[in-house]
Amino acid sequence: MDSMKNDELYSAAESLVSAKGHVNDEFKQELIAEVLDNLKDTINLEILSRMTKDQMDGFNELLDNSESSESQIMDYLKSCDIDFNNVTSVALTKFRISYLGA
């Protein structure tokens, strides 16, 4: 999940909103925030879709444990041997197609 930093994701969301066009300046920041949230959700779903059942079970156990830290969760995800750069690229492409309709 570290493959794209938050500022890079923000830039991607901002670019998508601009590409969509015809956005009132008053609502642009609100729309960017909404697109950013949806983009993060798309990336997370793509990551989850690449997990094996055993990896998903371990991940759910970690999430269910109220004492799990964010660094423990990130370490677990890294141990799943998922190509996060590819995941992010695929998710961004899927989202772009869906959002822009092209």
Beta strands, then each sheet from edge to edge (+ up, - down):
end
